[in-house]
Amino acid sequence: MRHRPLLFTLALCGALLNKPLVAATLAESIDNDLPSLMTLYRHLHQYPELSGREVKTAAMLAGEARKLGFEVTEDVGGTGVVAMMNNGPGPVVMIRADMDALPVIEQTGLTFASKVTATTEEGMETGVMHACGHDTHMAGWLGTARQLVKRRSEWSGTLMMILQPAEERGRGARDMLNDGLFTRFAKPDYALAFHNSSAAPAGEIGYTPGYTLANVDSVNIVVHGVGGHGAYPQSTKDPIVLGSRIVGALQTLVSRELDPQDPAVVTVGSFQAGSKHNIISDKATLLLTVRSYSDQTRQQLLDGIARIAKGEAIAAGLPEALMPEVTWKQEYTPSTWNDPEFTRSTAALLSQHFGRERVKEGKPSMAGEDFGRYYRADNSIKSMIFWVGGVPKERWDKAQQTGEKLPSLHSPFWAPQADKVVATATEALTVATLHLLAK
């Protein structure tokens, strides 16, 4: 009996020491692997591929997964890759990274900056750049795979690592699901992903329980009119005036028709009409981005846009044959929902591992991300996407003091501190997965 307190004390000390010991060992292992991961990152950054064309990117990473012992299937949903590793009984954990780059001419000044050019699906010649940082996502994906293979003795279950095409077009997750992702391979119990952030210092982790990213719809409104001479407006029906009325009225959808606590955005990003000073055109085209969280709010906005466009046309005296045409792409990006309980428990685990100062709860974003489709395909999946800050700490601190505007995602100037992003993401995904698949 006298020895039990001593044994208990030794056990408690061991438990307290175990966490920093494991953290130090994992961080050291990632640090040793980082030069190889950064070589991969620089190559991916220098040779980006547009949505749906990630052929060389997918082949390179598929080869890396095969070297690690994964059973790899390529060309899933286009250029998608599925790498499976069964390591005994247990849950299925899916880790996803997206591969596509953007039609952006890079202006970062990096020595390995992209000089790739391509023609978009719309026929536009453009530069191509990983302006959304998907190159860091892929490097972190591979880093995580390597760490988990090294630690196969520590976990039991199935690791399902996927590389997704065409996230920027909002269709990559849908195409992989339609190609049998959850039937040909496995339905995950847990789904994890990360996204680099231009709104946080490098190495900081951000998370949001519940809605974290928005529904994103692209809406076109073609406003018809009756053209004529600018000197005789009484003989015309001016589509520019009508289009302007529609733009103004659209602002009431958010300000007067939605609950003020239900976030939404209706932005007219383009207004195209006319060709000459003294000609009233017979057509104007409005291009909108519409953002929301719930499916109900999304539908309310889309219905409201159609109603306002038609109502303003009726008020302007247009006949039924000239009513505006309101269309939206079926290829929309659905909102992303982080399972609240799973997200908070994972965040608590990461806080314990990294320290509270590096793991912070944030607000939902109105950006779009099709990672949400995996949860929507089967809402029994516990799903979480988190942010990893990419702004160099010195630059972040300076911006907080001076108010300097920093480059955002999709900017031709966005260059995250990639080594910090990749190392942090690799460590966070490894810690989370080891916890979920712990023996």
C-alpha positions in Angstrom: 0.0 0.0 0.0 2.8 2.4 0.8 4.1 2.1 -2.8 0.9 3.0 -4.6 1.3 6.8 -4.3 4.8 6.6 -5.7 3.6 4.4 -8.6 0.7 6.9 -9.2 3.1 9.8 -9.2 5.4 8.1 -11.7 2.5 7.3 -14.0 1.2 10.9 -13.8 4.7 12.3 -14.6 4.9 9.9 -17.5 1.6 11.1 -18.9 2.6 14.7 -18.5 5.9 14.1 -20.2 4.5 12.1 -23.0 2.7 14.9 -24.8 5.8 17.2 -25.2 7.9 14.2 -25.9 5.6 13.1 -28.8 5.3 16.7 -30.0 9.1 17.1 -30.1 9.6 13.8 -31.9 6.9 14.5 -34.5 8.1 18.1 -35.1 11.7 16.8 -35.6 10.6 14.2 -38.0 8.7 16.8 -40.1 11.6 19.1 -39.9 13.8 16.4 -41.4 11.4 15.8 -44.2 10.8 19.5 -44.9 13.6 20.0 -47.5 12.1 17.3 -49.6 8.6 18.7 -49.2 9.8 22.2 -50.1 11.5 20.9 -53.3 8.1 19.4 -54.2 6.3 22.6 -53.3 8.6 24.7 -55.5 8.1 22.4 -58.4 4.3 22.4 -58.1 4.4 26.2 -57.7 6.5 26.6 -60.8 4.4 24.3 -63.0 0.8 24.8 -62.1 -2.2 23.4 -64.0 -5.7 24.7 -64.4 -8.8 23.1 -63.1 -9.5 19.7 -64.7 -6.1 19.6 -66.3 -4.0 18.5 -63.3 -2.5 15.6 -65.3 1.2 16.0 -64.4 0.5 17.1 -60.9 -1.7 14.1 -60.2 0.7 11.6 -61.8 3.6 13.0 -59.7 1.8 12.8 -56.4 0.2 9.4 -57.2 3.8 8.1 -57.7 4.8 9.5 -54.3 1.9 7.7 -52.7 2.7 4.4 -54.3 6.3 4.6 -53.0 4.8 4.8 -49.5 2.8 1.6 -50.0 -0.7 3.1 -50.7 -3.0 1.4 -53.1 -3.4 4.2 -55.6 -6.2 4.8 -58.2 -5.9 7.6 -60.7 -8.4 9.4 -63.0 -11.2 9.4 -60.4 -13.7 12.1 -61.4 -11.3 13.4 -64.0 -7.8 13.8 -62.7 -8.5 12.9 -59.1 -6.3 10.5 -57.1 -7.4 8.1 -54.4 -4.7 6.5 -52.2 -5.9 3.8 -49.7 -4.0 2.1 -46.9 -5.8 -0.4 -44.7 -3.9 -1.0 -41.4 -6.3 -3.2 -39.5 -9.8 -2.7 -38.0 -11.0 0.8 -37.2 -12.5 3.9 -38.6 -11.9 5.4 -42.1 -10.2 8.8 -42.1 -10.2 10.8 -45.3 -7.6 13.5 -45.9 -8.2 15.7 -48.9 -6.0 18.2 -50.8 -7.0 20.2 -53.9 -4.6 20.4 -56.9 -5.8 23.1 -59.3 -4.3 26.6 -60.0 -5.9 29.8 -61.2 -5.8 31.8 -64.4 -3.6 34.6 -62.8 -0.3 36.1 -64.0 2.1 35.7 -61.1 3.7 38.9 -59.7 5.3 37.6 -56.5 8.9 37.9 -57.6 9.8 34.4 -56.4 12.8 32.8 -58.0 10.5 29.8 -58.8 7.5 31.9 -60.0 5.2 30.4 -62.5 5.8 31.3 -66.2 3.1 28.9 -67.4 0.5 30.1 -69.8 -2.7 28.3 -70.9 -6.1 28.9 -72.5 -9.1 28.8 -70.2 -12.3 26.9 -70.9 -13.7 30.3 -71.9 -11.0 30.6 -74.6 -8.9 33.3 -72.7 -5.1 33.2 -73.0 -3.7 33.7 -69.5 -0.9 33.1 -67.1 -1.4 30.3 -64.5 -0.5 30.6 -60.8 -1.2 28.8 -57.5 -2.6 32.0 -56.2 -4.8 30.1 -53.8 -2.0 28.1 -52.3 -3.1 24.7 -53.4 0.6 23.8 -53.8 1.0 24.1 -50.0 -2.0 21.9 -49.6 -0.5 19.1 -51.8 2.9 19.4 -50.0 1.1 19.1 -46.6 -0.9 16.2 -47.9 2.2 14.3 -48.8 4.0 15.2 -45.6 1.1 13.9 -43.6 1.0 10.6 -45.6 4.8 10.1 -44.9 4.4 10.7 -41.2 1.4 8.4 -40.9 3.2 5.6 -42.8 6.2 6.0 -40.4 3.8 5.6 -37.5 1.8 2.6 -38.7 2.4 0.8 -35.5 0.5 3.6 -33.6 -2.8 3.5 -35.5 -5.4 1.0 -36.7 -8.0 1.7 -39.4 -8.1 2.9 -43.0 -6.4 5.9 -44.3 -8.1 7.4 -47.4 -6.0 10.2 -48.9 -7.5 11.9 -51.9 -6.2 14.6 -54.4 -9.1 16.5 -55.8 -9.2 18.4 -59.1 -11.2 21.5 -60.1 -11.9 23.0 -56.7 -11.8 26.5 -58.2 -14.6 25.5 -60.6 -16.7 24.1 -57.8 -17.0 20.7 -59.5 -14.1 18.6 -58.4 -15.6 17.1 -55.3 -18.9 16.5 -57.1 -17.1 14.7 -60.0 -15.2 12.4 -57.6 -18.3 11.5 -55.7 -20.2 10.9 -59.0 -17.4 8.6 -60.0 -18.0 6.4 -56.9 -15.6 7.8 -54.4 -17.7 6.5 -51.4 -18.8 3.3 -53.2 -15.7 2.1 -55.1 -13.4 2.9 -52.2 -14.8 3.6 -48.8 -17.2 5.9 -47.0 -15.1 7.9 -44.4 -16.1 8.2 -40.8 -14.0 11.4 -40.6 -13.0 13.9 -43.3 -10.2 16.4 -42.8 -8.7 19.2 -44.9 -6.9 22.5 -44.4 -6.6 25.7 -46.4 -3.7 28.2 -46.2 -4.8 31.7 -45.0 -3.7 35.2 -46.1 -5.5 36.6 -43.0 -3.3 35.1 -40.2 0.4 34.9 -39.3 2.3 31.9 -40.6 1.8 28.8 -38.4 -1.3 29.9 -36.7 -4.3 27.5 -36.9 -7.9 28.8 -37.3 -11.1 26.9 -37.0 -14.9 27.6 -37.1 -17.5 25.2 -35.8 -20.7 25.1 -38.0 -20.9 27.0 -41.2 -17.3 28.0 -42.1 -17.5 28.7 -45.9 -20.3 29.9 -48.1 -22.6 28.9 -50.9 -21.3 30.6 -54.0 -23.5 31.2 -57.0 -22.7 33.0 -60.2 -25.8 34.7 -61.6 -26.2 36.3 -65.1 -29.0 38.8 -65.8 -29.5 39.8 -69.5 -31.6 43.0 -69.5 -33.4 43.6 -72.8 -34.5 47.0 -74.1 -35.4 48.9 -77.3 -32.4 50.6 -78.7 -32.2 53.9 -80.5 -30.5 57.3 -80.8 -29.3 58.9 -77.6 -30.9 62.2 -78.7 -34.4 60.6 -78.8 -34.7 58.5 -75.6 -38.5 58.7 -75.7 -38.5 56.2 -78.6 -36.4 53.7 -76.7 -36.5 51.5 -73.6 -33.1 52.0 -72.1 -31.6 48.8 -70.7 -28.9 50.7 -68.9 -31.4 52.7 -66.9 -33.4 49.5 -66.2 -30.2 47.6 -65.3 -29.3 50.4 -62.9 -32.7 50.1 -61.2 -32.2 46.4 -60.8 -28.7 46.9 -59.3 -30.2 49.3 -56.7 -33.2 47.1 -55.9 -31.0 44.0 -55.4 -29.4 45.7 -52.4 -32.7 45.4 -50.5 -32.5 41.5 -50.7 -29.9 41.5 -47.9 -30.8 44.7 -46.1 -34.6 44.3 -46.0 -35.6 40.7 -46.8 -33.2 38.7 -44.7 -32.8 38.4 -40.9 -29.9 40.8 -40.1 -28.2 37.9 -38.3 -28.3 35.7 -41.5 -25.2 36.7 -43.5 -25.4 37.0 -47.2 -23.8 38.9 -50.1 -25.2 40.0 -53.5 -22.5 41.7 -55.5 -22.8 43.0 -59.1 -19.3 42.5 -60.3 -19.9 43.4 -64.0 -22.3 45.7 -65.9 -21.8 45.5 -69.6 -23.8 47.6 -72.1 -23.6 49.9 -75.1 -20.9 50.7 -77.6 -21.0 54.5 -78.3 -21.8 57.8 -76.6 -24.9 58.6 -78.6 -26.5 55.1 -79.0 -29.0 53.6 -76.5 -28.3 49.9 -76.6 -30.9 47.2 -76.7 -29.2 45.0 -74.1 -27.2 45.1 -70.9 -25.7 42.2 -69.0 -25.1 42.0 -65.2 -22.8 39.4 -63.7 -23.4 38.7 -60.0 -21.8 36.7 -57.2 -24.3 35.6 -54.6 -23.2 34.1 -51.3 -25.0 32.6 -48.3 -24.8 29.8 -45.8 -28.0 27.9 -45.5 -29.7 26.3 -48.6 -32.9 28.1 -47.6 -31.3 31.5 -47.7 -29.6 30.6 -51.0 -32.9 29.8 -52.6 -34.5 33.0 -51.2 -31.8 35.1 -52.8 -32.0 33.4 -56.2 -35.8 33.7 -56.3 -35.5 37.3 -55.1 -33.1 38.2 -57.9 -35.4 36.8 -60.6 -38.4 38.6 -59.0 -36.7 42.0 -58.8 -35.4 41.8 -62.3 -38.9 41.0 -63.7 -40.6 43.5 -61.4 -38.3 46.4 -62.5 -38.8 45.5 -66.1 -42.6 45.6 -65.7 -42.3 49.0 -64.0 -40.3 50.2 -66.9 -43.0 49.2 -69.3 -41.3 46.3 -71.1 -43.6 43.7 -72.8 -43.5 40.1 -71.7 -41.3 39.2 -74.7 -38.5 41.5 -73.4 -38.5 40.3 -69.7 -34.9 39.9 -68.4 -33.3 36.5 -68.6 -32.0 35.4 -65.2 -29.8 32.3 -65.1 -27.3 30.8 -62.7 -24.7 28.1 -63.1 -25.6 24.6 -61.8 -21.9 24.3 -61.1 -22.1 26.3 -57.9 -20.0 25.8 -54.8 -22.1 24.7 -51.8 -21.5 25.9 -48.3 -19.1 24.0 -46.0 -20.3 22.8 -42.6 -17.8 21.8 -39.9 -19.4 19.3 -37.5 -19.4 21.5 -34.3 -18.7 18.8 -31.7 -16.0 17.2 -33.9 -14.4 20.6 -34.7 -14.3 21.7 -31.1 -12.8 18.4 -29.9 -10.2 18.5 -32.7 -9.3 22.1 -31.9 -8.9 21.2 -28.2 -6.5 18.4 -29.3 -4.5 20.8 -31.5 -4.5 23.4 -28.7 -3.0 20.9 -26.3 -0.4 19.9 -28.9 0.6 23.4 -30.2 -0.4 25.7 -27.4 -3.5 27.9 -27.2 -1.7 30.9 -28.7 -1.4 29.0 -32.0 -5.0 27.6 -32.3 -7.8 30.2 -32.5 -11.5 30.1 -33.2 -12.5 32.4 -36.1 -15.5 33.8 -37.9 -17.1 32.1 -40.9 -15.9 33.2 -44.3 -17.9 34.2 -47.4 -15.3 32.5 -49.6 -16.3 29.2 -51.3 -14.8 25.7 -51.0 -16.3 22.5 -52.4 -15.0 20.4 -49.5 -18.5 20.7 -48.1 -19.8 18.4 -50.7 -18.3 15.3 -49.0 -20.3 16.0 -45.8 -23.4 16.7 -47.9 -23.1 13.4 -49.7 -23.5 11.6 -46.3 -24.1 13.8 -43.2 -23.0 11.0 -40.9 -19.4 11.9 -41.8 -17.7 14.1 -39.2 -16.0 16.7 -41.2 -13.7 19.6 -40.5 -11.6 22.0 -42.6 -9.3 24.4 -40.8 -7.0 27.3 -41.7 -3.2 27.6 -41.5 -1.9 31.1 -41.5 0.7 31.9 -44.2 1.7 35.6 -43.7 5.3 35.9 -42.5 5.1 37.0 -38.8 7.3 40.1 -39.3 5.1 41.3 -42.1 1.9 40.5 -40.2 3.0 42.4 -37.1 4.0 45.4 -39.3 0.7 45.4 -41.0 -1.2 45.4 -37.7 0.8 48.5 -36.7 0.6 50.4 -40.0 -2.7 49.3 -41.5 -0.9 48.0 -44.6 -3.2 46.0 -46.9 -1.8 42.5 -47.4 -2.3 40.4 -50.5 -5.3 38.1 -50.3 -5.9 34.7 -51.7 -6.2 34.8 -55.5 -4.0 37.8 -55.6 -1.0 37.7 -58.1 1.1 38.8 -55.2 0.1 36.1 -52.7 3.2 34.1 -51.6 2.7 32.3 -48.2 5.5 31.4 -46.0 5.3 27.9 -47.5 7.6 26.0 -45.1 5.7 27.2 -42.1 2.3 26.4 -43.7 3.4 22.9 -44.9 5.1 22.0 -41.6 2.2 23.2 -39.4 -0.5 21.5 -41.6 1.5 18.3 -41.7 1.8 18.2 -38.0 -1.9 19.2 -37.3 -3.3 16.6 -39.8 -0.9 13.9 -38.4 -1.9 14.6 -34.8 -5.6 14.6 -35.6 -5.4 11.4 -37.6 -3.3 9.5 -35.0 -5.9 10.5 -32.4 -8.9 9.3 -34.5 -7.2 6.0 -35.4 -5.4 5.4 -32.1 -5.2 1.8 -31.1 
